[in-house]
Amino acid sequence: MSPFRRVWAAPIAIAVVSLIGLVAALLGDGLNDWISWIGLAVPLVVIVWARLKRRV
């Protein structure tokens, strides 16, 4: 794996998931609400996971 991918793969993936969540929140109700909640919760879950992993 190239250094660029190793450094930027996770931030780009988190940004894409967040963007999908934001767009889903703007476009509709029902299933889009669930997609938006999941998409916007992923960065928070990643932050908590990284903080807990770093403490150990």
Distance bins in CASP14 RR format, pairs under 12 A and 6 or more apart:
PFRMAT RR
TARGET T0000
AUTHOR 0000-0000-0000
RMODE 2
METHOD distances of the structure
MODEL  1
1 7 0 0 0 0 1 0 0 0 0 0 0
1 8 0 0 0 0 0 1 0 0 0 0 0
1 9 0 0 0 0 1 0 0 0 0 0 0
2 8 0 0 0 0 1 0 0 0 0 0 0
2 9 0 0 0 0 1 0 0 0 0 0 0
3 9 0 0 0 0 0 1 0 0 0 0 0
4 11 0 0 0 0 0 1 0 0 0 0 0
4 12 0 0 0 0 0 1 0 0 0 0 0
5 11 0 0 0 0 0 1 0 0 0 0 0
5 12 0 0 0 0 1 0 0 0 0 0 0
5 13 0 0 0 0 0 1 0 0 0 0 0
6 12 0 0 0 0 0 1 0 0 0 0 0
8 14 0 0 0 0 0 1 0 0 0 0 0
8 15 0 0 0 0 1 0 0 0 0 0 0
8 16 0 0 0 0 0 1 0 0 0 0 0
9 15 0 0 0 0 0 1 0 0 0 0 0
9 16 0 0 0 0 0 1 0 0 0 0 0
10 16 0 0 0 0 0 1 0 0 0 0 0
10 17 0 0 0 0 0 1 0 0 0 0 0
10 42 0 0 0 0 0 1 0 0 0 0 0
10 43 0 0 0 0 0 1 0 0 0 0 0
10 46 1 0 0 1 0 0 0 0 0 0 0
10 47 0 0 0 0 0 1 0 0 0 0 0
10 49 0 0 0 0 0 1 0 0 0 0 0
10 50 0 0 0 0 1 0 0 0 0 0 0
11 17 0 0 0 0 0 1 0 0 0 0 0
11 18 0 0 0 0 0 1 0 0 0 0 0
11 43 0 0 0 0 1 0 0 0 0 0 0
11 46 0 0 0 0 1 0 0 0 0 0 0
11 50 0 0 0 0 0 1 0 0 0 0 0
12 18 0 0 0 0 0 1 0 0 0 0 0
12 19 0 0 0 0 0 1 0 0 0 0 0
13 19 0 0 0 0 0 1 0 0 0 0 0
13 20 0 0 0 0 0 1 0 0 0 0 0
13 39 0 0 0 0 0 1 0 0 0 0 0
13 42 0 0 0 0 1 0 0 0 0 0 0
13 43 0 0 0 0 0 1 0 0 0 0 0
13 46 0 0 0 0 1 0 0 0 0 0 0
14 20 0 0 0 0 0 1 0 0 0 0 0
14 21 0 0 0 0 0 1 0 0 0 0 0
14 39 0 0 0 0 1 0 0 0 0 0 0
14 40 0 0 0 0 0 1 0 0 0 0 0
14 41 0 0 0 0 0 1 0 0 0 0 0
14 42 1 0 0 1 0 0 0 0 0 0 0
14 43 1 0 1 0 0 0 0 0 0 0 0
14 44 0 0 0 0 0 1 0 0 0 0 0
14 45 0 0 0 0 1 0 0 0 0 0 0
14 46 1 0 0 1 0 0 0 0 0 0 0
14 47 0 0 0 0 1 0 0 0 0 0 0
14 49 0 0 0 0 0 1 0 0 0 0 0
14 50 0 0 0 0 0 1 0 0 0 0 0
15 21 0 0 0 0 0 1 0 0 0 0 0
15 22 0 0 0 0 0 1 0 0 0 0 0
15 39 0 0 0 0 0 1 0 0 0 0 0
15 42 0 0 0 0 0 1 0 0 0 0 0
15 43 0 0 0 0 1 0 0 0 0 0 0
15 46 0 0 0 0 0 1 0 0 0 0 0
16 22 0 0 0 0 0 1 0 0 0 0 0
16 23 0 0 0 0 0 1 0 0 0 0 0
16 39 0 0 0 0 1 0 0 0 0 0 0
16 42 0 0 0 0 1 0 0 0 0 0 0
16 43 0 0 0 0 0 1 0 0 0 0 0
17 23 0 0 0 0 0 1 0 0 0 0 0
17 24 0 0 0 0 0 1 0 0 0 0 0
17 35 0 0 0 0 0 1 0 0 0 0 0
17 36 0 0 0 0 0 1 0 0 0 0 0
17 37 0 0 0 0 0 1 0 0 0 0 0
17 38 0 0 0 0 1 0 0 0 0 0 0
17 39 1 0 1 0 0 0 0 0 0 0 0
17 40 0 0 0 0 1 0 0 0 0 0 0
17 41 0 0 0 0 1 0 0 0 0 0 0
17 42 1 0 1 0 0 0 0 0 0 0 0
17 43 1 0 0 1 0 0 0 0 0 0 0
17 44 0 0 0 0 0 1 0 0 0 0 0
17 45 0 0 0 0 0 1 0 0 0 0 0
17 46 0 0 0 0 1 0 0 0 0 0 0
18 24 0 0 0 0 0 1 0 0 0 0 0
18 25 0 0 0 0 0 1 0 0 0 0 0
18 35 0 0 0 0 0 1 0 0 0 0 0
18 36 0 0 0 0 0 1 0 0 0 0 0
18 38 0 0 0 0 0 1 0 0 0 0 0
18 39 1 0 0 1 0 0 0 0 0 0 0
18 40 1 0 0 1 0 0 0 0 0 0 0
18 41 0 0 0 0 1 0 0 0 0 0 0
18 42 1 0 0 1 0 0 0 0 0 0 0
18 43 1 0 1 0 0 0 0 0 0 0 0
18 44 0 0 0 0 0 1 0 0 0 0 0
18 45 0 0 0 0 0 1 0 0 0 0 0
18 46 0 0 0 0 0 1 0 0 0 0 0
18 47 0 0 0 0 0 1 0 0 0 0 0
19 25 0 0 0 0 0 1 0 0 0 0 0
19 26 0 0 0 0 0 1 0 0 0 0 0
19 35 0 0 0 0 0 1 0 0 0 0 0
19 36 0 0 0 0 0 1 0 0 0 0 0
19 39 0 0 0 0 1 0 0 0 0 0 0
19 40 0 0 0 0 0 1 0 0 0 0 0
19 42 0 0 0 0 0 1 0 0 0 0 0
19 43 0 0 0 0 0 1 0 0 0 0 0
20 26 0 0 0 0 0 1 0 0 0 0 0
20 27 0 0 0 0 0 1 0 0 0 0 0
20 32 0 0 0 0 0 1 0 0 0 0 0
20 35 1 0 0 1 0 0 0 0 0 0 0
20 36 0 0 0 0 1 0 0 0 0 0 0
20 37 0 0 0 0 0 1 0 0 0 0 0
20 38 0 0 0 0 1 0 0 0 0 0 0
20 39 1 0 0 1 0 0 0 0 0 0 0
20 40 0 0 0 0 1 0 0 0 0 0 0
20 42 0 0 0 0 1 0 0 0 0 0 0
20 43 0 0 0 0 0 1 0 0 0 0 0
21 27 0 0 0 0 1 0 0 0 0 0 0
21 28 0 0 0 0 0 1 0 0 0 0 0
21 31 0 0 0 0 0 1 0 0 0 0 0
21 32 0 0 0 0 1 0 0 0 0 0 0
21 33 0 0 0 0 0 1 0 0 0 0 0
21 34 0 0 0 0 0 1 0 0 0 0 0
21 35 1 0 1 0 0 0 0 0 0 0 0
21 36 1 0 1 0 0 0 0 0 0 0 0
21 37 0 0 0 0 1 0 0 0 0 0 0
21 38 1 0 0 1 0 0 0 0 0 0 0
21 39 1 0 1 0 0 0 0 0 0 0 0
21 40 1 0 1 0 0 0 0 0 0 0 0
21 41 0 0 0 0 1 0 0 0 0 0 0
21 42 0 0 0 0 1 0 0 0 0 0 0
21 43 0 0 0 0 0 1 0 0 0 0 0
22 32 0 0 0 0 0 1 0 0 0 0 0
22 35 0 0 0 0 0 1 0 0 0 0 0
22 36 1 0 0 1 0 0 0 0 0 0 0
22 37 0 0 0 0 0 1 0 0 0 0 0
22 39 0 0 0 0 1 0 0 0 0 0 0
22 40 1 0 0 1 0 0 0 0 0 0 0
22 42 0 0 0 0 0 1 0 0 0 0 0
22 43 0 0 0 0 0 1 0 0 0 0 0
23 32 0 0 0 0 1 0 0 0 0 0 0
23 35 0 0 0 0 1 0 0 0 0 0 0
23 36 0 0 0 0 1 0 0 0 0 0 0
23 39 0 0 0 0 1 0 0 0 0 0 0
23 40 0 0 0 0 0 1 0 0 0 0 0
24 30 0 0 0 0 1 0 0 0 0 0 0
24 31 0 0 0 0 1 0 0 0 0 0 0
24 32 1 0 1 0 0 0 0 0 0 0 0
24 33 1 0 0 1 0 0 0 0 0 0 0
24 34 0 0 0 0 1 0 0 0 0 0 0
24 35 1 0 1 0 0 0 0 0 0 0 0
24 36 1 0 1 0 0 0 0 0 0 0 0
24 37 0 0 0 0 1 0 0 0 0 0 0
24 38 0 0 0 0 1 0 0 0 0 0 0
24 39 1 0 0 1 0 0 0 0 0 0 0
24 40 0 0 0 0 1 0 0 0 0 0 0
25 31 0 0 0 0 0 1 0 0 0 0 0
25 32 1 0 0 1 0 0 0 0 0 0 0
25 33 1 0 0 1 0 0 0 0 0 0 0
25 34 0 0 0 0 0 1 0 0 0 0 0
25 35 0 0 0 0 1 0 0 0 0 0 0
25 36 1 1 0 0 0 0 0 0 0 0 0
25 37 0 0 0 0 1 0 0 0 0 0 0
25 38 0 0 0 0 0 1 0 0 0 0 0
25 39 0 0 0 0 1 0 0 0 0 0 0
25 40 1 0 0 1 0 0 0 0 0 0 0
25 41 0 0 0 0 0 1 0 0 0 0 0
26 32 0 0 0 0 1 0 0 0 0 0 0
26 33 0 0 0 0 0 1 0 0 0 0 0
26 35 0 0 0 0 0 1 0 0 0 0 0
26 36 0 0 0 0 1 0 0 0 0 0 0
26 40 0 0 0 0 0 1 0 0 0 0 0
27 33 0 0 0 0 0 1 0 0 0 0 0
27 35 0 0 0 0 1 0 0 0 0 0 0
27 36 0 0 0 0 1 0 0 0 0 0 0
28 34 0 0 0 0 0 1 0 0 0 0 0
28 35 0 0 0 0 1 0 0 0 0 0 0
28 36 0 0 0 0 1 0 0 0 0 0 0
29 35 0 0 0 0 0 1 0 0 0 0 0
29 36 0 0 0 0 0 1 0 0 0 0 0
30 36 0 0 0 0 1 0 0 0 0 0 0
30 37 0 0 0 0 0 1 0 0 0 0 0
31 37 0 0 0 0 0 1 0 0 0 0 0
31 38 0 0 0 0 0 1 0 0 0 0 0
32 38 0 0 0 0 0 1 0 0 0 0 0
32 39 0 0 0 0 0 1 0 0 0 0 0
33 39 0 0 0 0 0 1 0 0 0 0 0
33 40 0 0 0 0 0 1 0 0 0 0 0
34 40 0 0 0 0 0 1 0 0 0 0 0
34 41 0 0 0 0 0 1 0 0 0 0 0
35 41 0 0 0 0 0 1 0 0 0 0 0
35 42 0 0 0 0 0 1 0 0 0 0 0
36 42 0 0 0 0 0 1 0 0 0 0 0
37 44 0 0 0 0 0 1 0 0 0 0 0
37 45 0 0 0 0 0 1 0 0 0 0 0
38 44 0 0 0 0 0 1 0 0 0 0 0
38 45 0 0 0 0 1 0 0 0 0 0 0
39 45 0 0 0 0 1 0 0 0 0 0 0
39 46 0 0 0 0 0 1 0 0 0 0 0
40 46 0 0 0 0 0 1 0 0 0 0 0
41 47 0 0 0 0 0 1 0 0 0 0 0
41 48 0 0 0 0 0 1 0 0 0 0 0
42 48 0 0 0 0 0 1 0 0 0 0 0
42 49 0 0 0 0 0 1 0 0 0 0 0
43 49 0 0 0 0 0 1 0 0 0 0 0
43 50 0 0 0 0 0 1 0 0 0 0 0
44 50 0 0 0 0 0 1 0 0 0 0 0
44 51 0 0 0 0 0 1 0 0 0 0 0
45 51 0 0 0 0 0 1 0 0 0 0 0
45 52 0 0 0 0 0 1 0 0 0 0 0
46 52 0 0 0 0 0 1 0 0 0 0 0
46 53 0 0 0 0 0 1 0 0 0 0 0
47 53 0 0 0 0 0 1 0 0 0 0 0
47 54 0 0 0 0 0 1 0 0 0 0 0
48 54 0 0 0 0 0 1 0 0 0 0 0
48 55 0 0 0 0 0 1 0 0 0 0 0
49 55 0 0 0 0 0 1 0 0 0 0 0
49 56 0 0 0 0 0 1 0 0 0 0 0
50 56 0 0 0 0 0 1 0 0 0 0 0
END
